[in-house]
Amino acid sequence: MALKIIDHGSYEYRQMVKLRDDVLRKPLGLGFTPGELEEEKENMLIGAFEEDDILACCMLVEENPSTVRLRQMAVLNDLQGKGIGRALMTFAENIARDRGYKILSMHARKNATGFYEKMGYRVVGNEFTEVTIPHYLMEKKL
């Protein structure tokens, strides 16, 4: 498995968008707007690949000079629970740390909080609704 930074607009990026759409958006009856995808040019786009096939992805978005936010974490449904998400998170944390960030935060889906807690994240604040489902703000000091 190869973990790497993805260029916006590339073939790998198009695979990333499809994976996120299939795993995160379509099940909720949602999609992406062209404007949302255009804004991602400024983000750090990260993927896990086997040969030329994407297995998992996420992105990092700067909130301020010390905090970066994880967004759009997705692993192919039939590969969840096999350590790919953990490897991708570790890679993303290392990128954030290497770029000088001190905190990694996220809006975690309620059903994924256990995964993130095992990775050392903690819930900060109350449950809230985003993209029609319950979430928690979680963070970890890097």
Order of alpha helices (4+ residues) and beta strands (2+ residues): beta-alpha-alpha-beta-beta-beta-alpha-beta-alpha-beta-beta-beta
